[in-house]
Amino acid sequence: MLKRKRAQSTLEYIAVFAAIVGAIIIFAYLKLKPAVENVMDSSATKITTATSDFTAQSTK
């Protein structure tokens, strides 16, 4: 009987740990997504500007 109770306790700890890890992953995703999008947009703008400048200089 003691072994069964110990196994149940272990499963409860695993379930709580999984819930905490899941919450951390969701929180990080929601907080980091806008920052990553901003960096990507900024990089795309810089690349577009550099390409336009390069094209304009090469046609002169």
Backbone as ProteinMPNN parsed JSONL, in Angstrom:
{"seq_chain_A": "MLKRKRAQSTLEYIAVFAAIVGAIIIFAYLKLKPAVENVMDSSATKITTATSDFTAQSTK", "coords_chain_A": {"N_chain_A": [[0.822, -1.193, 0.0], [1.989, 1.219, 0.697], [3.818, 1.651, -1.345], [2.184, 2.187, -3.548], [1.021, 4.631, -2.799], [3.268, 6.258, -2.754], [3.967, 6.258, -5.45], [1.775, 7.569, -6.52], [2.133, 10.094, -5.399], [4.516, 10.839, -6.65], [3.651, 11.014, -9.305], [1.899, 13.164, -9.044], [3.697, 15.238, -8.45], [5.104, 15.291, -10.87], [3.066, 16.068, -12.621], [2.472, 18.66, -11.653], [4.948, 19.886, -12.068], [5.105, 19.71, -14.886], [2.974, 21.382, -15.576], [3.898, 23.84, -14.606], [6.212, 24.195, -16.186], [5.007, 24.306, -18.704], [3.49, 26.667, -18.415], [5.559, 28.534, -18.153], [6.765, 28.336, -20.686], [4.683, 29.213, -22.365], [4.349, 31.843, -21.39], [6.892, 32.935, -21.969], [6.875, 32.734, -24.76], [4.773, 34.495, -25.432], [5.798, 36.923, -24.503], [8.253, 37.199, -25.837], [7.716, 37.074, -28.558], [6.746, 39.595, -29.766], [9.124, 41.126, -29.551], [10.963, 39.7, -31.111], [9.692, 39.905, -33.591], [9.909, 42.677, -34.005], [12.706, 42.979, -34.261], [13.162, 41.457, -36.555], [11.627, 42.897, -38.455], [12.996, 45.345, -38.42], [15.508, 44.518, -39.34], [14.816, 43.633, -41.921], [14.013, 46.036, -43.068], [16.429, 47.467, -43.048], [17.969, 45.869, -44.769], [16.509, 46.112, -47.13], [16.779, 48.874, -47.595], [19.585, 49.052, -47.901], [19.918, 47.484, -50.193], [18.472, 48.963, -52.068], [20.004, 51.34, -52.078], [22.422, 50.32, -53.046], [21.665, 49.411, -55.569], [20.898, 51.835, -56.735], [23.351, 53.173, -56.804], [24.833, 51.555, -58.498], [23.672, 51.927, -60.955], [24.432, 54.389, -61.772]], "CA_chain_A": [[0.0, 0.0, 0.0], [2.868, 2.383, 0.772], [4.42, 1.857, -2.662], [1.179, 2.813, -4.412], [0.875, 6.012, -2.377], [4.481, 6.943, -3.175], [3.865, 6.434, -6.897], [0.775, 8.61, -6.751], [2.772, 11.348, -5.032], [5.469, 11.138, -7.714], [2.873, 11.461, -10.466], [1.394, 14.498, -8.75], [4.82, 16.155, -8.625], [5.374, 15.385, -12.309], [1.985, 16.864, -13.218], [2.672, 20.054, -11.256], [6.154, 20.341, -12.778], [4.74, 19.885, -16.295], [2.122, 22.568, -15.663], [4.761, 25.012, -14.412], [7.043, 24.334, -17.387], [4.111, 24.756, -19.765], [3.175, 28.076, -18.18], [6.769, 29.306, -18.458], [6.93, 28.346, -22.137], [3.643, 30.091, -22.932], [4.681, 33.211, -20.994], [8.07, 33.359, -22.743], [6.446, 32.899, -26.152], [3.963, 35.708, -25.552], [6.629, 38.094, -24.237], [9.363, 37.307, -26.788], [7.247, 37.16, -29.942], [6.808, 40.961, -30.293], [10.512, 41.574, -29.647], [11.558, 39.036, -32.278], [9.081, 40.509, -34.774], [10.506, 43.994, -34.181], [14.068, 42.807, -34.76], [13.074, 40.991, -37.945], [11.161, 44.018, -39.278], [14.091, 46.3, -38.509], [16.526, 43.926, -40.221], [14.292, 43.637, -43.286], [14.053, 47.421, -43.534], [17.837, 47.808, -43.31], [18.396, 45.137, -45.965], [15.837, 46.745, -48.274], [17.428, 50.175, -47.812], [20.925, 48.817, -48.43], [19.766, 46.982, -51.559], [18.057, 50.103, -52.884], [21.166, 52.211, -52.215], [23.398, 49.637, -53.891], [21.119, 49.413, -56.928], [20.942, 53.211, -57.224], [24.763, 53.507, -57.073], [25.354, 50.766, -59.626], [23.092, 52.403, -62.209], [25.009, 55.706, -62.12]], "C_chain_A": [[0.865, 1.256, 0.0], [3.481, 2.691, -0.595], [3.439, 2.557, -3.6], [1.004, 4.292, -4.061], [2.082, 6.831, -2.812], [4.445, 7.202, -4.678], [2.86, 7.521, -7.237], [1.383, 9.983, -6.449], [3.761, 11.789, -6.109], [4.738, 11.646, -8.95], [2.305, 12.86, -10.244], [2.494, 15.54, -8.915], [5.144, 16.355, -10.106], [4.313, 16.244, -12.992], [2.143, 18.343, -12.888], [3.88, 20.636, -11.991], [5.848, 20.603, -14.248], [3.873, 21.124, -16.482], [2.95, 23.842, -15.522], [5.62, 25.253, -15.646], [6.198, 24.822, -18.56], [3.771, 26.229, -19.63], [4.368, 28.971, -18.504], [6.972, 29.419, -19.964], [5.916, 29.283, -22.791], [3.95, 31.554, -22.613], [5.854, 33.735, -21.811], [7.693, 33.598, -24.2], [5.684, 34.209, -26.336], [4.791, 36.975, -25.353], [7.711, 38.281, -25.294], [8.906, 37.501, -28.225], [7.279, 38.593, -30.47], [8.243, 41.471, -30.465], [11.194, 40.972, -30.874], [10.987, 39.632, -33.565], [9.674, 41.888, -35.05], [11.912, 43.903, -34.755], [14.049, 42.375, -36.217], [12.624, 42.112, -38.874], [12.265, 45.045, -39.48], [15.18, 45.791, -39.454], [16.065, 43.946, -41.672], [14.334, 45.037, -43.877], [15.485, 47.83, -43.892], [18.342, 47.121, -44.573], [17.784, 45.762, -47.211], [16.491, 48.082, -48.611], [18.817, 49.993, -48.428], [20.871, 48.333, -49.878], [19.375, 48.112, -52.504], [19.225, 51.055, -53.134], [22.189, 51.599, -53.164], [22.943, 49.661, -55.353], [21.198, 50.819, -57.537], [22.384, 53.601, -57.575], [25.292, 52.767, -58.286], [24.791, 51.222, -60.958], [23.654, 53.758, -62.635], [26.164, 55.573, -63.061]], "O_chain_A": [[0.51, 2.252, -0.631], [3.644, 3.856, -0.957], [3.837, 3.433, -4.367], [0.854, 5.12, -4.96], [1.929, 7.988, -3.202], [4.858, 8.271, -5.126], [3.084, 8.309, -8.155], [1.151, 10.934, -7.196], [3.836, 12.971, -6.442], [5.175, 12.615, -9.573], [2.243, 13.655, -11.182], [2.249, 16.614, -9.465], [5.427, 17.473, -10.536], [4.64, 17.061, -13.852], [1.962, 19.191, -13.761], [3.825, 21.764, -12.48], [6.286, 21.613, -14.799], [4.036, 21.842, -17.468], [2.723, 24.814, -16.243], [5.744, 26.389, -16.104], [6.645, 25.673, -19.329], [3.763, 26.96, -20.62], [4.198, 30.051, -19.069], [7.317, 30.491, -20.462], [6.27, 30.061, -23.677], [3.823, 32.414, -23.485], [5.811, 34.866, -22.296], [8.149, 34.568, -24.806], [5.929, 34.944, -27.293], [4.508, 37.998, -25.976], [8.056, 39.418, -25.617], [9.655, 38.049, -29.034], [7.809, 38.801, -31.561], [8.536, 42.175, -31.431], [11.919, 41.664, -31.589], [11.725, 39.841, -34.528], [9.917, 42.234, -36.207], [12.268, 44.675, -35.645], [14.833, 42.872, -37.025], [13.174, 42.268, -39.963], [12.449, 45.557, -40.584], [15.707, 46.549, -40.268], [16.857, 44.25, -42.564], [14.656, 45.209, -45.052], [15.717, 48.465, -44.921], [19.065, 47.73, -45.362], [18.458, 45.923, -48.228], [16.727, 48.383, -49.78], [19.18, 50.701, -49.367], [21.696, 48.735, -50.698], [19.894, 48.202, -53.617], [19.42, 51.524, -54.255], [22.759, 52.303, -53.998], [23.743, 49.903, -56.257], [21.525, 50.972, -58.714], [22.6, 54.301, -58.564], [26.117, 53.302, -59.027], [25.378, 50.931, -62.0], [23.378, 54.222, -63.741], [26.76, 56.576, -63.453]]}, "name": "protein", "num_of_chains": 1, "seq": "MLKRKRAQSTLEYIAVFAAIVGAIIIFAYLKLKPAVENVMDSSATKITTATSDFTAQSTK"}
